[in-house]
């Protein structure tokens, strides 16, 4: 089975120079930090399709736009993996917010429709932010940073090494988190309910569910911390070796 390969000029990691790549990435992610694009899209939809709720349709359109921009850089398989992890995080966040509204209504506003719209916006924001942020991180090459930034001397060289290390750690975190979210989804197909709960009867769920949820979240966070920090000493050692080798190769 052949895998479709996108043209190289569509891949964000191939954009040169670096400042053009940064500008394009920031332009793609602008709707995530500003309400203006969503407002313009909603106004246009309500103008041409007055029977449609433009404010609700704007966020799915923005999300699809960001997915389309990330697709050539990530590829179909990786984008689907990221979306599976993003969906797990998004549905968990939204359902948790809805449950909290029912349990603690005084924390939220009295406008139910406004709170529902806010949760819907959060849902689509997570679906867009997750693949976009990982695309942003993977668009820059650590080896290129090492080859370019470490050619200088003094504080600029040191800053380049620290920047390369931070970028590599963030890329590693981006590889770990989606896998752990997929593990959570496999272990808990219902996301917010454990797989083994057949013996929960009467008031038992009111006691067991919070205990299970807190324990599971704690274990998941601990796994994230371990898998995130485990390779850091190796990464630091590699960058120090590269720095020392370049020092030895520099003419005195």
N, C-alpha and C positions, 0 to 999 in steps of 0.2 A: 504494500500500500504506500503510494507516494504521498509525501507531505508537502502541502503548498508552501512555497517560500515567497515571502514578500520582497519586492524590490528594495535594494539597499538604500535608495534615497528616501524611502518612507520610514526607515528606522531612525529613531531619535539619537541613538548612540553613535550614528555615523555622521551627524551634523558637525561641521567645522566652520569657523573656529568655536572655541568653547563658549564664548559670550553669546554667539548666535543660538547655540544649543540651550543655554540658560534662558535666553529671552523667549524662545519658542515654548519651553517647558512652563515658564511662568505665565505665558499667554494661555496655554491650555488649562492650567490650574486656576486661572483668575476667577471663574465662576464659583469656585469653592471658597473663596475668601471675600467675595463681594456679592451683594444682592442685586446689583444693577443688571447683569446679564439675565438673571431669572425674571426680573421685573420687565425688561424689554421683551423677552420671549412671551411672557404671560400677556402683556398688552397686545402683542401682535396676534396671538391665538384668540384672544377675546374679541379682537376687531374683525378677523376673518371667519372665526367660528364662535359666534356669540353664545351658542347653546352649550359650548364646552367650557369646563372650569379651567381656564388658562393657568391660574396659579398652581393648580395641582399637576397639570401636564408639563409644566416648565422643568421641574426637577428630573423627571424621567428622561426628558430629551437631553438635558445637560449631562446626565449620567451616561447615556448612550454615546454622546459625542466624545466624552473622555475615554470610554471603552474603545471607541473606534480609533482614537489617537494612540492609545497604548497597544492596540492589537499588533501592528507591524513590528514593534520593538520587542514585545514579549513572545509573540507566537500564540497560536490557538491553544496549545496544551497548557502552557504556563498561565495564560490569562484565565482559562477555565479553573485551574487550581487556585489562583488568587481569588476568583469570584466565589468559589465554593467556600473559602475561608472567610471572605467578606460577608457572604450571606449568613454564615453562622454567627458572626459577630453582630451583624445588623439586626437579625431577627431576635437574638438574645437581648440586645439593648432595648429594642422597641417593646418586646413583650415584658421585660423587667420594668420599663417605664409605665406601661399600662397597668401592671399589677400594683406598682407603687401608688398610682393615682387612685386606685380603688381602696388601697389600705390607708393611705395618708392623703386624703383629698385637700386638706388645708394647705399642703405644700404647693399645690398647683393653683392655677388661676380658675376662676369660676366659669370661664368660657371653655366649654368642652370641645367645640369645633376648633378653636385656636390651638388647644393642646394636641388634638388629633392631627392637625396640619403640621404642628411642630415635630411630632413623632414621625410623621411621614417624611418630612424633610430630613430628619436625622437618618432615617433608614436609607434613603437614596444618597445622602452625603457619605455614609460609610461605604456603600457599594462603589462609589466613585473614588473616594480618598484612598482606599486600600490599594487597588491596583495602580493608581496614579503615583502614590508616594513610592512604591517599589519600582515603578518605571523610572521615576526621577532619580532614585539612588543608583539603579543599574545603568543609567545612561552615561555615567562617568566612569572611566577606567582608572583603577588604582595604579596600574603599571604606567599609564600615561602621566599621571600626576607625579609619580616617582621620577620618571625620566625628565620631566620638565621643571617641576618646582624645586627639586633637590640639586639642580645645577648651580643654584646661587649659593652664596655664602652667608654666614651669620644667622640672624634671626629669621630671614626669609627661608633659608634652608630648613631650619628647625620647624617653622610653621608649616612648610610643605610636608614634612614627615608626619607631623601631628594630624594634618588634614587627611593625608592618605590613610593613616591608621584609623581615624574616626570614620572615614567613608567605608573602609573595609569592614569595620565592626557593624556599621549600620546595614551594609549589604548582607552580612551574615545573619543579623537579626531578621531581616526581610525574608531570608530563606527558612529560618527556624519557625517563626510565628505561624505562617500558613500551614506548615506540617502539623504543628501542635493543635491548631484549630480543627484540622481534619481529624486528628486523633480524638478530640473531644466529640466531634460529630459522630464518629464511628462508635465510641463508647456510649454516647447518649443520643440515640436517633431522634428523640423528642426534644433535644437541646436542653430544656429546662427541667426535664424529669429523668430520673435514673432508669436504666434498663430493668433492673430487678426491683420491683415494687409491688409484687403480687400479694405480699403479706401485710400491706398497708391497709388497715381497716379502721373505721370509726374516726377518732381524733388523732390517730397515729400520724397521718400525713402532716398535720399542723406542727408536729414536733420533729419528725424525721426529715421532712424536706429542708427546713432551714439548716439543720445539722449537715445533711448531705451536700447542700449547695455551698456552704462555707468551706467544708472540707475539700470539695472538688476544686473550687476556685483557688484555694490555698495551694493545693498540690499542683495545679496547672501553672500558677505563678512561679512556684519553686522550680518547676521543670524549665520554664522560660529563662529564669535567672541562671540556672546551671548550664543549659545549652548555649546561652549567650556569652557567658564569661569563660567557659571552658577553653575556647581556642585563642583567647586574647594573649596569653604568654607566648604562644607560637607565632602569632602575628607580629607581636612586638619584637621577638627575636629575629624574624625574617627581615623586618625593616631596619633593625640595627645592623644586621649583616650587610644589607644593601648599602647602607650609609657608610659602613667601614670599608667596604670594597671600593666604593667610589672615592672615598678619601685617599685610599692607597693608590688609586689610579690617577688621581689629580697630579699634574706636574707641580713640583715645588718651586 
